[in-house]
Amino acid sequence: MSTAPDSAQKFDTSRAGEYRQQSRIALAGYEACHELSACLLAAALGTGREARILVAGAGGGATEIVTAAALEPNWRFFAVDPSEPMLALAVARLEETGLTARTEVVRGTVADLPDGDAFDAATLIGVLHHLPGDAAKRAILQDIARRLRPGAPLILAGNYRAYASEPLLLAAWGERWRQQGAGPAEVEAKRARILQGADPPPSEEAVADLLREGGFAPPLRFFSSLFWGAWLARKSPDAA
């Protein structure tokens, strides 16, 4: 899941190939987070209605789309991702699940899309912590807000807190890999990779600040797993 050209370079063919399996280990509760995200969107939009959903950073297993589509058959999806290998995985999953007719797929960024309130809701899952610096994080949230209807819900999910600031959580994250069969050397390699390879917001308050600056009302957190959190926030009435 990537939404900017620089971050997309991280998800080359080799990393994209391992994404689907490893994401479920790195995030305990992967399926639950996606299932609850779909449930929150359905609750916010109202069940049974038609809706257009912007899925930013859709590359990988297209889990956001597959899960939400099963719950709401009248939703249509617009999947955006700049990483060609990751987007190819998403397309393969959409073909496998028969969802290509309900999904428009675009290789690019949210900023590449036309401005305007074309979408009833959006998701940004597993993306924000891959974008370096607050400016890039704020920019993608602003880009999403500009393409949502007033009051539309956004599901934001990803890692928050500086990893090194929570040694117990980081140790438990390593134990999660060991629990799934990783040896000591692999656990250390995974730990080194996460410490060097991402830039999560430092706190939940920082997430709320980024959302506010991006054009969203205060968020409601509905899921948490070690460093990971998931929130629902609505586009502010006065957002551009």
FENRADA-V937804 format. One record per pair of residues at least 4 apart in sequence whose C-alpha atoms are under 7 Angstrom apart, sorted by the first residue. I is the first residue (numbers start at 1). J is the second residue. D is the distance in whole Angstrom. If there is no record, write none. Layout:
[[I,J,D] [I,J,D]]
//
This chain:
[[1,57,5] [1,58,6] [1,59,5] [1,60,6] [1,126,6] [1,127,6] [2,7,6] [2,8,5] [2,57,5] [2,59,7] [2,81,6] [2,82,7] [2,83,7] [2,127,6] [3,7,7] [3,8,7] [3,56,7] [3,57,5] [3,81,5] [3,82,6] [3,109,5] [3,127,7] [4,8,6] [4,82,6] [4,109,6] [5,9,7] [5,82,6] [7,130,6] [7,131,6] [8,82,6] [8,83,5] [11,15,5] [11,16,5] [11,83,7] [11,86,7] [12,16,6] [12,85,6] [13,17,6] [13,85,5] [14,18,7] [15,19,6] [16,60,7] [16,85,6] [16,86,5] [18,22,6] [19,23,6] [19,60,7] [20,24,7] [20,60,6] [20,61,6] [22,26,6] [23,27,6] [24,28,6] [24,30,5] [25,177,7] [27,225,7] [28,225,6] [29,33,6] [30,34,7] [31,35,6] [32,36,6] [33,37,6] [33,223,7] [34,38,6] [34,64,6] [34,67,7] [35,39,6] [35,67,6] [36,40,6] [37,41,6] [37,155,7] [38,42,6] [38,67,7] [38,68,5] [39,43,6] [40,44,6] [41,45,6] [41,153,7] [42,46,5] [42,47,5] [43,47,7] [44,153,7] [48,72,6] [48,74,7] [49,74,6] [50,74,5] [50,75,5] [51,74,7] [51,75,5] [51,76,6] [51,120,6] [52,75,6] [52,76,5] [52,77,6] [52,119,5] [52,120,5] [52,121,7] [53,76,6] [53,77,5] [53,78,6] [53,119,6] [53,120,6] [53,121,5] [53,122,5] [54,77,6] [54,78,5] [54,79,6] [54,119,6] [54,121,6] [54,122,4] [54,123,6] [55,77,7] [55,78,6] [55,79,5] [55,80,6] [55,122,6] [55,123,5] [55,124,7] [56,79,6] [56,80,5] [56,81,7] [56,110,7] [56,123,6] [56,124,5] [57,80,6] [57,81,5] [57,124,7] [57,127,6] [58,62,6] [58,79,5] [58,80,6] [58,81,6] [58,87,7] [58,90,7] [59,81,6] [59,86,4] [59,87,4] [59,89,7] [59,90,5] [60,86,5] [60,87,6] [60,89,5] [60,90,5] [61,89,6] [61,90,5] [61,93,6] [62,66,6] [62,90,5] [62,93,6] [63,67,6] [64,68,6] [65,69,6] [66,70,6] [67,71,7] [68,72,6] [69,73,6] [69,75,7] [76,102,5] [76,103,6] [77,102,6] [77,103,5] [77,104,6] [78,103,6] [78,104,5] [78,105,6] [79,103,7] [79,104,6] [79,105,5] [79,106,6] [80,105,6] [80,106,5] [80,107,6] [80,108,6] [80,109,6] [80,110,7] [81,87,6] [81,106,7] [81,107,5] [81,108,5] [81,109,6] [82,107,5] [82,108,4] [82,109,6] [83,87,6] [84,88,6] [84,107,7] [85,89,7] [86,90,7] [87,91,6] [88,92,6] [89,93,6] [90,94,6] [91,95,6] [92,96,6] [93,97,6] [94,98,6] [94,99,5] [94,100,5] [95,99,6] [95,100,6] [99,103,6] [108,112,6] [110,143,6] [110,144,7] [111,143,6] [115,146,6] [115,147,6] [116,146,6] [116,147,5] [117,146,7] [117,147,5] [117,148,4] [117,149,4] [118,147,6] [118,148,6] [118,149,7] [119,147,6] [119,148,5] [119,149,6] [120,148,6] [120,149,6] [120,152,6] [121,148,7] [121,152,5] [121,153,5] [121,154,6] [122,153,7] [122,154,5] [122,155,6] [123,154,6] [123,155,5] [123,156,6] [124,155,6] [124,156,5] [124,157,6] [125,156,6] [125,157,5] [125,158,6] [126,157,6] [126,158,5] [127,158,7] [128,137,6] [128,158,6] [128,200,7] [129,158,6] [129,159,6] [129,198,6] [129,199,5] [129,200,4] [129,201,7] [130,198,5] [130,199,6] [131,136,6] [131,137,6] [131,199,7] [132,136,6] [132,199,6] [133,137,7] [134,138,6] [135,139,6] [136,140,6] [137,141,7] [138,142,6] [138,210,6] [138,213,7] [138,214,5] [139,143,6] [140,144,6] [141,145,6] [141,211,7] [141,214,5] [142,146,6] [142,214,4] [142,215,6] [143,147,7] [144,148,7] [145,214,7] [145,215,6] [145,235,6] [146,240,6] [148,152,6] [150,235,6] [150,236,7] [150,237,6] [151,234,5] [151,235,5] [151,236,6] [151,237,6] [152,234,5] [152,235,5] [153,232,7] [153,233,6] [153,234,4] [153,235,6] [154,232,6] [154,233,5] [154,234,6] [155,231,6] [155,232,5] [155,233,7] [156,230,6] [156,231,5] [156,232,6] [157,229,6] [157,230,4] [157,231,6] [158,228,5] [158,229,6] [158,230,7] [159,200,6] [159,227,5] [159,228,4] [159,229,6] [160,200,5] [160,201,5] [160,202,6] [160,203,6] [160,204,7] [160,227,6] [160,228,6] [160,229,7] [161,200,6] [161,201,6] [161,202,4] [161,203,5] [161,227,6] [162,200,6] [162,202,5] [163,170,6] [163,195,6] [166,170,6] [167,171,6] [168,172,6] [169,173,6] [169,226,6] [170,174,6] [171,175,6] [172,176,6] [173,177,7] [174,178,6] [174,187,6] [174,191,7] [175,179,6] [176,180,6] [177,181,7] [177,182,6] [177,187,6] [178,182,5] [178,183,6] [178,187,7] [182,186,6] [182,187,6] [183,187,6] [184,188,6] [185,189,6] [186,190,6] [187,191,6] [188,192,6] [189,193,6] [190,194,6] [191,195,6] [192,196,6] [193,197,6] [194,198,6] [201,206,6] [201,207,6] [202,206,6] [203,207,7] [204,208,6] [205,209,6] [206,210,6] [207,211,6] [208,212,6] [208,218,6] [208,219,6] [209,213,6] [210,214,6] [211,215,6] [211,216,5] [212,216,5] [212,217,6] [212,218,7] [215,235,6] [215,236,6] [215,239,5] [216,233,6] [216,234,6] [216,235,4] [216,236,5] [217,233,6] [217,234,6] [217,235,6] [217,236,5] [218,233,6] [219,231,6] [219,232,5] [219,233,4] [220,231,5] [220,232,5] [220,233,6] [221,230,6] [221,231,4] [221,232,6] [222,230,6] [222,231,6] [223,229,6] [223,230,5] [224,228,6] [224,229,4] [224,230,6] [225,229,6] [235,239,7]]
//
